[in-house]
Amino acid sequence: MHSKKAGMSDFEEPHISVVIRAYNEAEQLNELLCSIKSQSYPQNKIQIIVVDNGSTDTTSEVAEMHGAEIVKLDQKQFTYPKSLNLGFAQANNEIVFSFSGHCLLKGNQYFSTVVRHFKDSKNAGVSGSTLPRKPCTISEILITYPFYWRHLLKGVRIEKAAKSGTLQNVNSAIRKSLWLQHQFNENWAAGGEDVEWATWAISNGKTLLFDPHMTVYHSHHLGIIGLYKQFKHWNTLLVPRKFVPEELDFRKDIHRS
């Protein structure tokens, strides 16, 4: 049974949509969907949309088992923004969350924590923290946790400028009404569509927030060399680029057919 936190008696939780991009992640997706179902948030107010990006495993079957709506995108046509746009087009609600198929929500108050920020009509979106998901490497733990603790001490902040990681579509929520005004730019095919959208939002007088309590577990099981390659790759995503799958070969968690 859903129980309200203290102070929420005057706040009715809105209906929300969740867009999950997935590719050959049946096991991880099942765990993510179970973590969504374990939330204290009213389950009848959560619409789940899984964008299956050409999986050859049972990703779609897992999504169907959990009652998710499924959108198919052929792997040869995949780009990060295109996959997101297809999912957002199916969303029925104003607040739309974005996750990767290999995320896991931390705690059972995730959605309750985030939707409060949208009571303020000025807020266009919010993103949060990521912690390494097990099995993770020592390198991921040593690099991630110090930033996480520092963010917790600082609390919720307004993002004054868009930069790498400002919105993080692996762990974010934005207003669909604003997405309808400016969809994720598909010229940023290799990624970085989140930064481009954040740049648009801020330049148009919208407010974006970062809430460290909005936390997911998410990582690619990378050692120190893999993390270096990942950060180097992220730095290339601040300008429009084509999606080249081979550029992600350092990520051993991607199971291509």
N, C-alpha and C positions, 0 to 999 in steps of 0.2 A: 504494500500500500504506500502511496506517495505521501510523504510528510513534508510540511513546509518548514523552512528555516525561520528562526525568530526574525521578525521584521518584514516577513514576506506576506503577511496576512492581507495587506492592501494591494498586493501585486499579483495579478493573474498571469501565469506563464503563457506566452504566445505560442502559436503553432510555429514550428521551425522545420527547415529542410536541411538535409545533410547530403553533400555530394562527395563521393569517394571514388578516386581514380585507382584502378587496380590492373595489374598485369601479372598473371601466373602467381597469384598470392593467396591461393585457396585457404591454406592453414592460417596465415596471418590475418586474412580478412575475416575468417570465422571468429578469431579472438577479438578483433576490433568490434564486430557486430555484437558479440556477447558483452563487451564492455559498454556499448551503447545501451543495450537492454538492461544492464545493471544500474543505470543512472536513476537517480531519484526523480528525474523529470517525468511528467506524464507521458507514457509511451504512445498514447493515442494522439499526441500532438507532435510526433516526430515522423517526418517523411524521409525515408532513406532511398537515395539514388546511387547505384553503383554503375560507374562507367567502365565497362570491361574493354580494355584496349587490346583486343585480339588474343586473349589468353588461350592456351592450349591445354590447360589443366581444368580443374573443376571450379574455378573462380565463380562463374555464372551460376552454377548449381548451388554453391554455398550462399550466394546472394539471394537466390530464389528461396532457399530453405528458410532464410530469416525474414522473408516477406519484403525484400527490397525491390524497388523498380530497377530494371536493368536497361542500360543504354549500351549499344554495341558500337565500337569504333575499330575498324581494321588496323592492325599494327602498322601496315605500310602507310596509312594516312595519319598516324598518330603524331600529334605535337601536344605539349603541355597545355597551352591555352585552348586549343581546339577541344581537347578532352573536357576541360572545365566548362567551356561554353555549352557543350552538349548537355552536360549535367545541369547547369544553371537554367537552361531552357526548359527543363522538366520540373523545376522547383515551383511549388505552389504557394510558397510563403515568403514573407518579406525578409526574414533573417535566414541567410543561407551559410552553412558551415562547409568548409573544404578540408578534406583529409586525404592522406595517402593510404593505400590499402594496407600498408605495413605499420600504421600507427596503432597506438593503444591509449585510451583515455586514462588519465590519472585521477583516482578517486571516483566518487559517485555524484559529485556536485558540479561537474564540468559545465553542463548546459545552464544550470541555475546561476552559476557564477557569471557567465558571459552575457546572457540575455538582459541582465540588469543594465548593462551599458547602453542598450538600445532604447531605454526609457527616455534618454536625451536625444531629441530629434537631430541635433547637430552631429552626432556621432555616425560616421559612415561605415566604420568597421573596427574590428579589434583582432589582434593576433597575440600569441602567447609563447610560452617557453617550450623547449624540447629537451628531453632527457634521453640518454641512450637506452634502447630497448634490448632486453636480454634475448639471446646471448650477445653481449657487447664486449668490446675490447677494453683493456686497461687505458689505452690512449684516449678512447672516447670518453671514459669516465673522468680522467684527469683534465681534459680540455673543457668538458661540458659543465660539470658541477660548480666550479668556481664562478662562472658567469651566472648560473642559475641562482646561487645564494646571493650574489651581489644584486641581481634583479629583484629578488624577494625583499631585500632590505630597502630598496628604492621605491618599491610599490608600483602602482599603476601610473603610467606616464602618457603624455600626448606626444605623438611622433611629429616633430617640427619639420622634418625633411625626409624624403624618400631615399632610402639607401638599400644595399643588399640586406635582405632579411626583414625589411620593414613590415611586410604584410604576411609573408610565409604561407602560401596556399596549402602547405602541409598541415597547418594548424591555424585557421583563421575563420572569421565570419564577417560578411558584409551585407549591405542592404540590396535586395534584388532590384528595387526601384532605381538605384544608382547604376547597377550593372546594366539595366535596360538602356540607360543613357550612354554608358561607355562599357562595352563588353571587353573581355580580356583580349588584348591586341595579338592577333595570330601571326604578326610579323616576328614576335618574340617566341619563335617556334621551339627553340632549345631550352626555354625557361626564362625567368626574369619578368614574366607577364604580371607577377604580383607587384614588383617594383614599378613597372610602367603604370599599373592601375593606381597604385598609391600616389605616384607623381601627379596623375590626373586629378585624383580626389583632393589632394592638398592644394594644388594650384587653383582649384575651383572653390576654395574656402571651406572644404569639408574637414572634419576632425577624425583622425585615426588614433586609436589607443593601443598601447601594449600593456597587457595584464599578465604578470608572471605567474599568477595562480591558474591561468588558463593553460594547463600543461598536458602534453602528450609524450608518450615514450616513442621514440623514432630514431633509428640509426641504420647504418649500412654495414656494420661489423667491420670497420676499417682500422687497420693499424696506422702507425705514424706516417708511413709512406702514402697509404691510401687517403688519409686525411689531408695530407699536403696536396695530393692530386685533386681532391674534392674542392678544397678552398681555391685552388688555382682555377678549376673549372667554373666555380661560382663567379669569380672575378671577370669571366668572359661574358657573363649574362646581362651586363648592364647596357648592352646595345642589341638591336635585333639580329638574330642569327638563325640559320637553318638548324633543324634537329638532325644530328648525326649520331645514331645509336652507338657506333664504335667508340665515340668519345667517352662513353660510360663503362668501358670494359674494365676499369679499375674496380667497379662495384661487382663483387662476386655474388651478391644476393639477387642479381637479375638473372632469371632463368629463361633464356631465349630458346625457342624451338629450333 
